[in-house]
């Protein structure tokens, strides 16, 4: 199962045991891994059990894979990465419940066939584009029932925020900063709001977390490039 894990992948784990300075975890659906104390949290840790307790669910990043040994980090997981994974897991759980409502005893076998090629969330995204895909795995009657349930469920809007520092010390500094921001968010759904003294909040909302994340990354990249060209100070303060 470990060959399914990729470097830098964000995974959900369950703390199994703590032995000395090593934490042993079970990676959901992908075997086991370890975390050293230095990868639990930045700075000095006074009480390890404030972060990890046997049985606790934690979100980690894959640092290295050496044979069947997977080394993980808790402290290197960004808040938006954790949020994205937990939302995906929650979505999958909701979808499985829909399948179970319609398929009853056939649920496990059907999902097993689907998940040979797709994650459930990806499969449901494909269905939005081509509903006939569902009939490759289900009867027409069951497909129609599931599609009817999906049509009644509206996805909650997702939001990504970044707080940045952008400033320019020249006499035209305010105008330069304004142009950088306006040009960087042009043709996007990003909203910029002024906080104070060179601090700005960027926010994008949408149904597809991956899509709005990619849009935010592009905007940040554009701001950074423009700031460099205009001899402006740029810094990401929070995301």
Backbone as CSV, one residue per row, in Angstrom:
resi,resn,N_x,N_y,N_z,CA_x,CA_y,CA_z,C_x,C_y,C_z
1,UNK,0.817,-1.219,0.000,0.000,0.000,0.000,0.855,1.276,0.000
2,UNK,2.097,1.210,0.544,2.908,2.396,0.695,3.260,3.065,-0.628
3,UNK,3.246,2.300,-1.760,3.592,2.908,-3.038,2.521,3.888,-3.505
4,UNK,1.386,3.930,-2.840,0.348,4.886,-3.178,0.641,6.258,-2.562
5,UNK,1.509,6.273,-1.548,1.866,7.519,-0.886,2.900,8.272,-1.717
6,UNK,2.760,9.596,-1.788,3.704,10.413,-2.536,4.378,11.422,-1.623
7,UNK,5.573,11.830,-2.006,6.318,12.833,-1.261,5.525,14.139,-1.205
8,UNK,5.482,14.764,-0.041,4.766,16.035,0.209,3.244,15.882,0.247
9,UNK,2.754,14.650,0.144,1.303,14.422,0.220,0.797,14.740,1.622
10,UNK,-0.406,15.291,1.699,-1.051,15.567,2.985,-1.965,14.393,3.294
11,UNK,-1.777,13.781,4.474,-2.515,12.565,4.814,-3.127,12.651,6.209
12,UNK,-4.213,11.931,6.386,-4.846,11.832,7.702,-4.278,10.619,8.427
13,UNK,-3.869,10.817,9.671,-3.256,9.731,10.451,-3.942,9.593,11.804
14,UNK,-3.764,8.422,12.397,-4.211,8.182,13.763,-2.989,7.836,14.591
15,UNK,-2.788,8.568,15.687,-1.641,8.297,16.557,-1.800,6.912,17.167
16,UNK,-0.776,6.063,16.995,-0.817,4.698,17.505,-0.145,4.604,18.879
17,UNK,1.129,5.023,18.928,1.866,4.967,20.201,3.034,5.939,20.172
18,UNK,3.552,6.256,21.352,4.701,7.144,21.498,5.805,6.358,22.191
19,UNK,6.951,6.260,21.518,8.088,5.533,22.087,9.285,6.473,22.113
20,UNK,9.663,6.942,23.287,10.759,7.898,23.408,10.426,9.185,22.689
21,UNK,11.229,9.533,21.675,10.997,10.767,20.908,10.372,10.485,19.541
22,UNK,9.863,9.294,19.376,9.239,8.924,18.094,7.756,8.628,18.274
23,UNK,6.962,9.175,17.373,5.509,8.937,17.402,5.175,8.018,16.239
24,UNK,4.521,6.923,16.535,4.103,5.965,15.502,2.635,6.219,15.180
25,UNK,2.339,6.312,13.883,0.964,6.584,13.461,0.520,5.595,12.396
26,UNK,-0.781,5.459,12.271,-1.370,4.669,11.190,-1.938,5.658,10.181
27,UNK,-1.461,5.560,8.940,-1.932,6.444,7.871,-3.203,5.849,7.281
28,UNK,-4.270,6.618,7.274,-5.558,6.092,6.804,-5.448,5.476,5.411
29,UNK,-5.615,4.160,5.340,-5.607,3.449,4.065,-4.245,3.209,3.471
30,UNK,-3.176,3.599,4.169,-1.846,3.490,3.571,-0.758,3.053,4.551
31,UNK,-1.052,2.131,5.439,-0.011,1.584,6.308,0.347,2.457,7.488
32,UNK,1.652,2.484,7.805,2.122,3.164,9.010,3.238,4.147,8.709
33,UNK,3.464,5.066,9.646,4.528,6.048,9.499,5.015,6.502,10.859
34,UNK,6.077,7.310,10.846,6.631,7.820,12.104,6.856,9.326,12.023
35,UNK,6.797,9.967,13.197,7.076,11.398,13.316,8.074,11.582,14.454
36,UNK,9.150,12.332,14.208,10.089,12.637,15.286,9.573,13.865,16.040
37,UNK,10.015,14.049,17.259,9.550,15.163,18.086,9.786,16.510,17.408
38,UNK,10.915,16.642,16.700,11.241,17.913,16.037,10.249,18.279,14.937
39,UNK,9.482,17.275,14.454,8.500,17.527,13.396,7.072,17.646,13.928
40,UNK,6.941,17.743,15.250,5.607,17.900,15.845,5.174,19.361,15.829
41,UNK,6.056,20.247,16.307,5.728,21.674,16.375,7.018,22.479,16.430
42,UNK,6.980,23.737,15.941,8.190,24.568,16.018,8.486,24.970,17.462
43,UNK,9.750,25.196,17.756,10.110,25.631,19.105,10.155,24.477,20.092
44,UNK,10.300,24.839,21.341,10.401,23.841,22.408,9.027,23.283,22.774
45,UNK,8.945,21.974,22.896,7.689,21.322,23.273,7.769,20.940,24.748
46,UNK,6.919,21.517,25.541,6.928,21.226,26.980,6.195,19.920,27.277
47,UNK,5.084,19.744,26.610,4.294,18.529,26.854,3.857,17.956,25.508
48,UNK,4.474,16.851,25.087,4.195,16.223,23.797,2.722,15.867,23.644
49,UNK,2.084,15.521,24.754,0.686,15.086,24.695,-0.293,16.240,24.487
50,UNK,0.226,17.464,24.436,-0.629,18.583,24.030,-0.899,18.518,22.527
51,UNK,-0.042,17.755,21.823,-0.131,17.656,20.367,-0.550,16.274,19.882
52,UNK,-0.031,15.236,20.517,-0.308,13.867,20.069,-0.660,12.963,21.249
53,UNK,-1.782,12.271,21.097,-2.247,11.311,22.095,-2.687,10.072,21.331
54,UNK,-2.314,8.877,21.794,-2.780,7.661,21.107,-4.288,7.697,20.862
55,UNK,-4.662,7.440,19.623,-6.075,7.459,19.239,-6.506,8.758,18.586
56,UNK,-5.678,9.815,18.702,-6.027,11.114,18.136,-5.770,11.159,16.631
57,UNK,-6.680,11.797,15.882,-6.516,11.992,14.447,-5.698,13.258,14.205
58,UNK,-4.684,13.179,13.348,-3.868,14.335,13.018,-3.617,14.373,11.507
59,UNK,-3.385,15.571,10.986,-3.094,15.732,9.555,-1.599,15.994,9.401
60,UNK,-0.933,15.181,8.580,0.524,15.255,8.433,0.947,15.409,6.974
61,UNK,2.210,15.798,6.797,2.817,15.880,5.459,3.882,14.792,5.342
62,UNK,3.943,14.137,4.187,4.943,13.096,3.954,6.293,13.757,3.655
63,UNK,7.283,13.477,4.499,8.619,14.055,4.337,9.528,13.181,3.492
64,UNK,9.496,11.875,3.743,10.352,10.961,2.983,9.764,9.560,2.991
65,UNK,10.103,8.818,1.947,9.658,7.426,1.816,10.887,6.590,1.496
66,UNK,11.252,5.712,2.413,12.415,4.839,2.215,11.970,3.395,2.402
67,UNK,11.709,2.732,1.283,11.174,1.375,1.361,9.792,1.409,1.977
68,UNK,9.624,0.665,3.070,8.324,0.666,3.749,8.292,1.643,4.917
69,UNK,9.329,2.484,5.026,9.380,3.473,6.107,8.943,4.844,5.598
70,UNK,7.886,5.363,6.212,7.351,6.660,5.816,7.548,7.638,6.975
71,UNK,8.265,8.719,6.700,8.511,9.738,7.725,7.613,10.941,7.474
72,UNK,6.973,11.424,8.532,5.943,12.449,8.417,6.261,13.687,9.248
73,UNK,5.544,14.754,8.972,5.658,15.978,9.762,4.272,16.509,10.085
74,UNK,4.095,16.943,11.316,2.845,17.587,11.730,2.979,19.106,11.592
75,UNK,4.146,19.629,11.941,4.336,21.085,11.985,4.407,21.740,10.605
76,UNK,4.707,20.971,9.565,4.865,21.566,8.229,3.560,21.637,7.440
77,UNK,2.483,21.180,8.039,1.183,21.237,7.361,0.597,22.638,7.505
78,UNK,0.309,23.288,6.374,-0.301,24.616,6.404,-1.783,24.500,6.724
79,UNK,-2.329,25.551,7.283,-3.730,25.539,7.691,-4.664,25.261,6.513
80,UNK,-4.363,25.867,5.345,-5.243,25.652,4.187,-5.123,24.226,3.646
81,UNK,-3.928,23.603,3.802,-3.749,22.211,3.371,-4.561,21.279,4.267
82,UNK,-4.532,21.552,5.561,-5.308,20.750,6.512,-6.807,20.891,6.222
83,UNK,-7.224,22.121,5.996,-8.641,22.388,5.721,-9.094,21.675,4.459
84,UNK,-8.252,21.718,3.419,-8.598,21.086,2.144,-8.774,19.580,2.304
85,UNK,-7.854,18.938,3.034,-7.944,17.488,3.218,-9.177,17.120,4.023
86,UNK,-9.435,17.835,5.123,-10.588,17.517,5.973,-11.906,17.734,5.229
87,UNK,-11.952,18.737,4.378,-13.162,18.972,3.581,-13.370,17.854,2.567
88,UNK,-12.276,17.376,1.990,-12.352,16.275,1.024,-12.841,15.000,1.699
89,UNK,-12.321,14.722,2.897,-12.730,13.541,3.656,-14.206,13.635,4.029
90,UNK,-14.621,14.828,4.447,-16.023,15.045,4.812,-16.942,14.859,3.603
91,UNK,-16.473,15.351,2.447,-17.259,15.217,1.214,-17.400,13.746,0.824
92,UNK,-16.282,13.001,0.895,-16.308,11.572,0.571,-17.271,10.818,1.485
93,UNK,-17.249,11.178,2.770,-18.130,10.527,3.748,-19.599,10.787,3.417
94,UNK,-19.878,12.024,3.005,-21.244,12.396,2.626,-21.693,11.636,1.384
95,UNK,-20.790,11.506,0.400,-21.104,10.792,-0.832,-21.357,9.306,-0.566
96,UNK,-20.551,8.727,0.310,-20.720,7.303,0.640,-22.079,7.061,1.287
97,UNK,-22.505,8.031,2.091,-23.814,7.916,2.741,-24.938,7.924,1.704
98,UNK,-24.767,8.725,0.645,-25.760,8.787,-0.433,-25.837,7.438,-1.152
99,UNK,-24.661,6.882,-1.470,-24.619,5.580,-2.149,-25.268,4.504,-1.278
100,UNK,-24.984,4.560,0.016,-25.534,3.544,0.926,-27.052,3.637,1.021
101,UNK,-27.571,4.858,0.975,-29.027,5.069,1.032,-29.719,4.381,-0.143
102,UNK,-29.078,4.451,-1.316,-29.681,3.898,-2.530,-29.324,2.432,-2.739
103,UNK,-28.055,2.077,-2.543,-27.574,0.738,-2.912,-27.668,-0.315,-1.817
104,UNK,-27.827,0.139,-0.569,-27.921,-0.800,0.570,-26.730,-1.771,0.596
105,UNK,-27.014,-3.072,0.461,-25.972,-4.105,0.575,-24.982,-4.096,-0.590
106,UNK,-25.329,-3.434,-1.678,-24.444,-3.396,-2.850,-23.407,-2.273,-2.756
107,UNK,-23.503,-1.466,-1.705,-22.654,-0.274,-1.586,-21.166,-0.593,-1.614
108,UNK,-20.732,-1.479,-0.740,-19.308,-1.767,-0.586,-18.674,-2.255,-1.890
109,UNK,-19.351,-3.189,-2.555,-18.819,-3.752,-3.797,-18.752,-2.683,-4.902
110,UNK,-19.790,-1.854,-4.992,-19.836,-0.807,-6.015,-18.739,0.233,-5.804
111,UNK,-18.579,0.681,-4.554,-17.548,1.679,-4.251,-16.150,1.120,-4.488
112,UNK,-16.001,-0.151,-4.223,-14.704,-0.811,-4.448,-14.335,-0.755,-5.930
113,UNK,-15.334,-0.983,-6.797,-15.100,-0.931,-8.241,-14.777,0.495,-8.701
114,UNK,-15.528,1.461,-8.173,-15.310,2.861,-8.549,-13.916,3.327,-8.112
115,UNK,-13.547,2.966,-6.873,-12.295,3.468,-6.301,-11.047,2.753,-6.814
116,UNK,-11.233,1.820,-7.743,-10.068,1.237,-8.422,-9.456,2.253,-9.376
117,UNK,-10.291,3.173,-9.858,-9.836,4.150,-10.848,-9.930,5.610,-10.401
118,UNK,-10.817,5.886,-9.429,-11.033,7.272,-9.023,-11.155,7.371,-7.508
119,UNK,-10.858,8.576,-6.991,-11.308,8.865,-5.631,-12.797,9.166,-5.783
120,UNK,-13.564,8.994,-4.736,-15.007,9.184,-4.848,-15.341,10.633,-5.219
121,UNK,-14.610,11.586,-4.638,-14.861,13.002,-4.943,-14.592,13.303,-6.415
122,UNK,-13.497,12.751,-6.936,-13.159,12.956,-8.345,-14.230,12.336,-9.238
123,UNK,-14.715,11.157,-8.855,-15.745,10.467,-9.621,-17.022,11.302,-9.678
124,UNK,-17.399,11.876,-8.537,-18.615,12.686,-8.503,-18.436,13.974,-9.310
125,UNK,-17.217,14.501,-9.365,-16.949,15.685,-10.195,-17.114,15.351,-11.682
126,UNK,-16.677,14.142,-12.064,-16.810,13.699,-13.457,-18.275,13.529,-13.835
127,UNK,-19.070,13.079,-12.884,-20.504,12.871,-13.124,-21.190,14.196,-13.477
128,UNK,-20.707,15.298,-12.883,-21.298,16.605,-13.177,-21.139,16.950,-14.652
129,UNK,-20.048,16.448,-15.255,-19.774,16.720,-16.667,-20.442,15.701,-17.584
130,UNK,-20.521,14.451,-17.135,-21.120,13.388,-17.951,-21.838,12.394,-17.038
131,UNK,-23.140,12.537,-16.930,-23.916,11.724,-15.996,-23.976,10.248,-16.386
132,UNK,-23.716,9.953,-17.645,-23.767,8.568,-18.117,-22.663,7.705,-17.494
133,UNK,-21.602,8.353,-16.968,-20.495,7.619,-16.346,-21.002,6.760,-15.190
134,UNK,-21.992,7.269,-14.475,-22.525,6.555,-13.320,-23.130,5.211,-13.711
135,UNK,-23.704,5.149,-14.916,-24.364,3.924,-15.374,-23.375,2.815,-15.748
136,UNK,-22.077,3.139,-15.758,-21.059,2.105,-15.987,-20.912,1.219,-14.748
137,UNK,-21.353,1.751,-13.605,-21.183,1.034,-12.344,-22.516,0.680,-11.677
138,UNK,-23.570,1.398,-12.041,-24.881,1.190,-11.418,-25.954,0.973,-12.476
139,UNK,-27.070,0.437,-12.038,-28.210,0.306,-12.948,-28.756,1.708,-13.235
140,UNK,-29.522,1.814,-14.314,-30.076,3.111,-14.686,-30.982,3.650,-13.583
141,UNK,-31.742,2.749,-12.972,-32.672,3.139,-11.909,-31.920,3.700,-10.697
142,UNK,-30.870,2.978,-10.255,-30.079,3.434,-9.099,-29.326,4.724,-9.428
143,UNK,-28.872,4.830,-10.667,-28.157,6.038,-11.100,-29.059,7.263,-10.994
144,UNK,-30.286,7.109,-11.447,-31.239,8.216,-11.419,-31.556,8.643,-9.982
145,UNK,-31.642,7.668,-9.085,-31.911,7.982,-7.670,-30.770,8.776,-7.049
146,UNK,-29.534,8.337,-7.331,-28.366,9.028,-6.775,-28.239,10.435,-7.359
147,UNK,-28.460,10.558,-8.659,-28.372,11.872,-9.301,-29.427,12.833,-8.742
148,UNK,-30.591,12.295,-8.440,-31.670,13.122,-7.881,-31.266,13.657,-6.515
149,UNK,-30.634,12.806,-5.695,-30.173,13.240,-4.367,-29.073,14.285,-4.502
150,UNK,-28.137,14.053,-5.417,-27.025,14.993,-5.618,-27.521,16.358,-6.070
151,UNK,-28.580,16.358,-6.879,-29.128,17.620,-7.378,-29.737,18.466,-6.258
152,UNK,-30.159,17.805,-5.196,-30.781,18.541,-4.082,-29.748,19.072,-3.089
153,UNK,-28.510,18.583,-3.216,-27.452,19.006,-2.287,-26.646,20.150,-2.902
154,UNK,-26.651,21.274,-2.235,-25.867,22.413,-2.701,-24.579,22.485,-1.888
155,UNK,-23.471,22.558,-2.621,-22.181,22.645,-1.934,-22.006,24.009,-1.273
156,UNK,-21.467,23.981,-0.057,-21.169,25.210,0.662,-19.983,25.902,0.002
157,UNK,-20.091,27.213,-0.160,-19.006,27.981,-0.759,-17.744,27.897,0.108
158,UNK,-16.612,27.700,-0.543,-15.339,27.622,0.156,-14.598,28.938,-0.035
159,UNK,-13.738,29.275,0.915,-13.016,30.544,0.844,-11.552,30.352,1.222
160,UNK,-10.678,31.028,0.483,-9.255,31.066,0.811,-8.877,32.520,1.042
161,UNK,-8.138,32.755,2.139,-7.700,34.115,2.466,-6.191,34.167,2.602
162,UNK,-5.632,35.293,2.238,-4.222,35.586,2.481,-4.105,37.014,2.967
163,UNK,-3.251,37.237,3.950,-2.952,38.597,4.385,-1.527,38.902,3.936
164,UNK,-1.370,39.985,3.205,-0.058,40.328,2.666,0.375,41.718,3.107
165,UNK,1.673,41.965,2.984,2.222,43.297,3.206,2.779,43.756,1.866
166,UNK,2.294,44.864,1.367,2.753,45.394,0.081,2.931,46.902,0.221
167,UNK,4.155,47.378,-0.002,4.416,48.808,0.154,5.516,49.262,-0.797
168,UNK,5.540,50.573,-1.024,6.557,51.170,-1.884,6.919,52.532,-1.279
169,UNK,8.228,52.786,-1.097,8.674,53.993,-0.393,8.807,55.229,-1.281
170,UNK,8.525,55.099,-2.570,8.668,56.253,-3.464,7.513,57.242,-3.279
171,UNK,7.643,58.396,-3.899,6.601,59.427,-3.785,5.287,58.976,-4.419
172,UNK,5.383,58.021,-5.362,4.192,57.478,-6.027,3.807,56.111,-5.445
173,UNK,4.274,55.841,-4.232,4.102,54.526,-3.611,2.676,54.003,-3.571
174,UNK,1.755,54.838,-3.143,0.343,54.415,-3.019,-0.227,54.029,-4.385
175,UNK,0.098,54.850,-5.394,-0.393,54.587,-6.749,0.202,53.290,-7.301
176,UNK,1.496,53.072,-7.048,2.169,51.866,-7.527,1.550,50.615,-6.899
177,UNK,1.334,50.653,-5.588,0.726,49.520,-4.875,-0.674,49.244,-5.417
178,UNK,-1.440,50.301,-5.619,-2.806,50.151,-6.145,-2.793,49.487,-7.513
179,UNK,-1.874,49.913,-8.386,-1.780,49.332,-9.727,-1.367,47.864,-9.692
180,UNK,-0.422,47.544,-8.797,0.026,46.148,-8.664,-1.146,45.253,-8.276
181,UNK,-1.916,45.695,-7.305,-3.050,44.893,-6.833,-4.136,44.778,-7.903
182,UNK,-4.479,45.888,-8.522,-5.553,45.887,-9.535,-5.189,45.000,-10.727
183,UNK,-3.934,45.095,-11.181,-3.504,44.300,-12.333,-3.410,42.812,-11.994
184,UNK,-3.043,42.506,-10.759,-2.864,41.104,-10.350,-4.184,40.367,-10.173
185,UNK,-5.232,41.093,-9.766,-6.519,40.426,-9.544,-7.471,40.591,-10.731
186,UNK,-6.997,41.299,-11.765,-7.835,41.526,-12.953,-8.296,40.192,-13.543
187,UNK,-9.536,40.105,-13.934,-10.130,38.888,-14.514,-10.204,37.729,-13.525
188,UNK,-10.170,38.029,-12.250,-10.333,36.984,-11.222,-11.472,37.398,-10.294
189,UNK,-11.871,36.507,-9.415,-12.928,36.804,-8.445,-12.340,37.142,-7.078
190,UNK,-11.071,37.536,-7.084,-10.393,37.860,-5.834,-10.839,39.239,-5.328
191,UNK,-11.089,39.318,-4.032,-11.471,40.581,-3.399,-10.316,41.058,-2.526
192,UNK,-9.956,42.336,-2.653,-8.873,42.916,-1.853,-9.454,43.926,-0.874
193,UNK,-9.060,43.831,0.389,-9.498,44.821,1.368,-8.296,45.339,2.157
194,UNK,-8.290,46.635,2.403,-7.195,47.292,3.118,-7.361,47.044,4.618
195,UNK,-6.258,46.685,5.277,-6.305,46.472,6.730,-5.678,47.662,7.438
196,UNK,-4.354,47.854,7.217,-3.652,48.997,7.809,-2.200,48.974,7.389
197,UNK,-1.623,50.172,7.209,-0.183,50.347,6.978,0.444,49.295,6.066
198,UNK,-0.022,49.227,4.841,0.559,48.297,3.872,0.041,46.883,3.947
199,UNK,-0.896,46.623,4.845,-1.450,45.274,4.982,-2.767,45.174,4.223
200,UNK,-2.907,44.070,3.471,-4.117,43.850,2.674,-4.579,42.403,2.837
201,UNK,-5.888,42.229,2.782,-6.460,40.880,2.826,-6.948,40.512,1.434
202,UNK,-6.504,39.346,0.939,-6.977,38.818,-0.333,-7.911,37.653,-0.038
203,UNK,-9.039,37.594,-0.699,-9.963,36.472,-0.469,-10.645,36.069,-1.769
204,UNK,-10.803,34.747,-1.934,-11.502,34.190,-3.095,-12.469,33.128,-2.596
205,UNK,-13.679,33.142,-3.106,-14.662,32.113,-2.751,-15.072,31.349,-4.002
206,UNK,-15.504,30.111,-3.793,-15.953,29.277,-4.906,-16.324,27.894,-4.427
207,UNK,-16.837,27.066,-5.326,-17.247,25.708,-4.965,-16.083,24.720,-4.992
208,UNK,-15.126,24.961,-5.873,-14.008,24.040,-6.058,-12.777,24.575,-5.326
209,UNK,-12.419,23.916,-4.205,-11.307,24.395,-3.375,-10.000,24.414,-4.159
210,UNK,-9.756,23.361,-4.950,-8.505,23.269,-5.705,-8.397,24.410,-6.708
211,UNK,-9.509,24.730,-7.339,-9.531,25.793,-8.347,-9.234,27.155,-7.730
212,UNK,-9.895,27.465,-6.608,-9.663,28.778,-5.994,-8.270,28.853,-5.366
213,UNK,-7.751,27.699,-4.941,-6.387,27.665,-4.405,-5.384,27.989,-5.513
214,UNK,-5.577,27.390,-6.694,-4.700,27.657,-7.836,-4.788,29.125,-8.261
215,UNK,-6.009,29.679,-8.226,-6.189,31.090,-8.573,-5.454,32.002,-7.599
216,UNK,-5.564,31.666,-6.297,-4.886,32.469,-5.276,-3.374,32.398,-5.452
217,UNK,-2.863,31.196,-5.725,-1.418,31.030,-5.928,-0.920,31.870,-7.100
218,UNK,-1.717,31.915,-8.166,-1.337,32.702,-9.358,-1.333,34.195,-9.033
219,UNK,-2.324,34.638,-8.282,-2.408,36.056,-7.911,-1.219,36.454,-7.036
220,UNK,-0.899,35.609,-6.059,0.246,35.868,-5.185,1.532,35.942,-6.003
221,UNK,1.655,35.024,-6.949,2.845,34.991,-7.817,2.936,36.262,-8.657
222,UNK,1.803,36.726,-9.191,1.783,37.941,-10.003,2.141,39.173,-9.174
223,UNK,1.607,39.234,-7.951,1.908,40.364,-7.061,3.401,40.397,-6.734
224,UNK,3.940,39.217,-6.433,5.359,39.127,-6.083,6.254,39.583,-7.235
225,UNK,5.937,39.148,-8.455,6.729,39.527,-9.634,6.633,41.036,-9.888
226,UNK,5.418,41.574,-9.811,5.217,43.003,-10.057,5.899,43.848,-8.986
227,UNK,5.819,43.386,-7.749,6.447,44.114,-6.641,7.963,44.195,-6.840
228,UNK,8.538,43.115,-7.309,9.991,43.072,-7.549,10.376,44.057,-8.650
229,UNK,9.574,44.089,-9.720,9.858,44.996,-10.840,9.732,46.453,-10.418
230,UNK,8.804,46.718,-9.492,8.527,48.092,-9.062,9.299,48.479,-7.794
231,UNK,10.277,47.648,-7.419,11.079,47.905,-6.206,10.206,48.111,-4.969
232,UNK,9.205,47.267,-4.855,8.278,47.340,-3.729,8.530,46.192,-2.757
233,UNK,8.140,46.410,-1.514,8.275,45.363,-0.499,7.035,44.469,-0.525
234,UNK,7.233,43.175,-0.601,6.111,42.229,-0.581,6.398,41.096,0.383
235,UNK,5.376,40.724,1.161,5.520,39.641,2.133,4.152,39.025,2.422
236,UNK,4.117,37.696,2.486,2.881,37.016,2.896,2.911,36.929,4.411
237,UNK,1.922,37.495,5.060,1.894,37.502,6.520,1.117,36.332,7.095
238,UNK,0.084,35.896,6.382,-0.768,34.818,6.900,-1.562,34.214,5.769
239,UNK,-1.746,32.835,5.844,-2.636,32.189,4.868,-3.372,31.051,5.526
